[in-house]
Amino acid sequence: MVLEKEEYEGKGKLSFKRIFLVTSWKNKSLLAASQAGLVNNLIFGVTCGVFTIYFISLGISVNDTAFLKALHPGVWGLLQLATGPLSDSLGRKKLIYPGMII
C-alpha cells in the first residue's frame, strides 16, 4: 500500500477506516485507480447483462449474441497488446483519462 509519509508517520498501526479513507479519498493516485477500476467493472457488467438481454430481445440468436458479447473482451485484450507498451513509455496516468473518455 502506498501512503505518503505524513499520512502515517507516528500513528502506529493504521485502522481499517484510516486505510480506507487514504486509499479511497485522500491519495489522488489511488483515488484515480479506484475510479478507473470501478468504471471498468461497470462497463463489463453492463455489457454482460444489459447488452445480452437487449440483443436477445431484438430476436438475435443465442450464438450471435454470444459472439457480440465476446467482441468486447476480445477487442479489449487485443488493445492491451498496444496500450501496455505505450503506457510503459508514456506513463499510465496519461492514458487513463483518454481511455475513460473512449
N, C-alpha and C positions, 0 to 999 in steps of 0.2 A: 504494500500500500504506500502511496506517495503522499506524504504530508509535509508541508513547509515546516521549517524548524520552529518558528514562533507559534505554530498551531499545537505543538505537542510538548515543547520543552518545559520541564519542571512540573508536568501534570501527572506523572506516574502512569499507571495503566489507564488506557483510554476506554471509556464505556462504549457500549454499542450505540447509544444515542449520539455521542460525540463523533464516532466514526461515521455514522450515517449522515450527520449534518455536514461534516467536512467533505465527504466523498460525493454527496448529493447536491449541496448548495454552495459551499464556501470556496471550494477549489474549482476554478473555472475550467481547467483542463479536464478534470474528472466529471464535471457537470456536462460538458460538451460530449464526452464519450458516453455518458449515461443517456443523454438525449438522443444521440445517434443510434445507440442500441435499441432504445425504445421505438424510434421511428422504423428502424429496420425490422424489428419483430412485428410491429403493427402492419407493415406492408405485407410481410409473409402471411400473417393471419388473415388479412383481407383477401389476398389472392387465393389462399387456400379455401376459405369459407365462402365469402360473398361471391367471388367470381365463379366459383364452381356451381353454386346454386343458380346464379344468373345464366350461365351457359346452358345448364340443364333446362331451365325454364324457357329458353329460346328454342328448345327442341333439338339441340346439338347432341349427338350420340355420346355415350359414356367414353368411348375410345377417343373421339375428337376432343371432348372436354379434358380428358387426362393429358392429351398432347398439348393443348393450350395451357393447362396448368403447369406442365413440365417445362414450358418455354421460359418462364420467369427464373427459376433457379438455374436452368441451363445457360441462359444468357448471362446471368449474374456470375456464374462460375467462369465462363469464358472471359468476361471482362476483368475478372480478378487477375488473369494472366497478364493483362496490360497495365492495370492500375496498381498492382502490387509493386512491381519495379519502379513505376513512376512515383509512387508515394515514398519509396526509399530515397529517390534522388531529390524530389521537391519538398518532401515533408508531408506528413499525414494531415496536418491541420489545414493546409492549403487546398486539399482535395475534399475535405469533409463537407464544407458549406456548398460548393457547387454540386456535390453528389446528392445532398439532401434536396436541393432545388430540382434536380433532374428527376 
